[in-house]
């Protein structure tokens, strides 16, 4: 059931794809002994999808909006960690992650705006 839910929901599908990319990148960081940033990025990057998934069963519209805002905050934190990785000469380039995150941010913003308008 969950796989069908993910495939039919653009936000969930994109967030799972992003999470898998983050996991792979963080494993690479850990192999290069970049443990602190790897852990921070792993937590925030995978939390986006976890919060989006949790929002699929809200107690109310306000709860849905709140969970989506939490996902957006996690996306903002993830953006920060990726910026540090991109800016450091000692870190491998996180290829494709920033673009995928930008898509997630746009989608989250659209969902939050729409939910607020319909509230």
C-alpha positions in Angstrom: 0.0 0.0 0.0 2.7 2.5 0.9 4.5 2.0 -2.4 1.4 2.9 -4.3 0.9 6.0 -2.1 4.4 7.1 -2.8 4.2 6.5 -6.6 0.9 8.4 -6.8 2.0 11.4 -4.7 4.6 13.7 -6.4 5.9 15.1 -3.1 6.4 11.7 -1.5 8.0 10.4 -4.7 10.4 13.3 -5.0 11.2 13.2 -1.3 12.0 9.4 -1.4 14.2 9.9 -4.5 16.0 12.8 -2.7 16.4 10.8 0.5 18.0 7.9 -1.4 20.5 10.4 -3.0 21.2 11.9 0.4 21.8 8.5 1.9 24.3 7.6 -0.9 26.1 10.9 -0.6 26.3 10.6 3.2 27.8 7.1 3.0 30.4 8.7 0.7 31.1 11.4 3.3 31.3 8.8 6.1 33.8 6.8 4.0 35.9 10.0 3.8 35.7 10.6 7.6 33.3 13.6 7.2 31.2 12.1 10.0 29.7 15.3 11.6 28.4 16.8 8.4 27.3 13.4 7.1 25.2 12.8 10.2 23.6 16.3 10.1 22.8 16.1 6.4 21.4 12.6 6.7 19.1 13.6 9.5 17.7 16.7 7.9 17.7 15.4 4.3 15.7 12.3 5.2 13.4 14.1 7.6 11.8 16.1 4.7 10.2 12.9 3.4 9.4 11.6 6.9 7.4 14.7 7.7 5.7 14.7 4.3 4.7 11.1 4.9 3.4 11.9 8.4 1.3 14.7 6.9 -0.6 12.2 4.8 -2.7 11.3 7.9 -3.3 14.7 9.6 -5.6 15.3 12.5 -6.7 18.6 10.9 -5.9 21.0 8.0 -3.8 23.0 10.6 -1.9 19.8 11.5 -1.3 19.1 7.7 0.0 22.7 7.2 2.2 22.4 10.3 3.8 19.1 9.2 4.4 20.5 5.7 6.1 23.6 7.3 8.3 21.3 9.4 9.3 19.5 6.2 10.1 22.9 4.6 12.2 23.8 7.6 14.1 20.5 7.3 14.6 21.3 3.6 16.1 24.7 4.7 18.5 23.0 7.1 19.5 20.5 4.4 20.2 23.4 2.0 22.6 24.8 4.6 24.5 21.5 5.0 24.7 21.1 1.2 26.0 24.6 0.9 28.8 23.8 3.3 29.7 20.7 1.3 29.6 22.6 -2.0 31.7 25.4 -0.6 34.4 23.2 1.0 37.3 22.1 -1.2 37.8 19.1 1.1 34.3 17.7 0.4 33.1 15.7 -2.6 30.6 17.5 -4.8 27.0 16.6 -3.9 26.0 16.2 -7.6 22.3 16.7 -8.3 21.3 17.2 -4.7 20.8 20.9 -4.7 18.6 20.7 -7.9 16.5 18.0 -6.4 16.2 20.0 -3.2 15.1 23.1 -5.1 12.3 21.1 -6.7 11.2 19.8 -3.3 11.3 23.4 -1.9 9.1 24.7 -4.8 6.6 21.8 -4.3 6.5 22.2 -0.6 5.9 26.0 -1.0 3.1 25.4 -3.4 1.4 22.8 -1.2 1.7 25.1 1.9 0.3 28.1 0.0 -2.6 26.1 -1.4 -3.5 24.5 1.9 -3.5 28.0 3.6 -5.7 29.4 0.9 -8.2 26.6 1.2 -8.2 26.8 5.0 
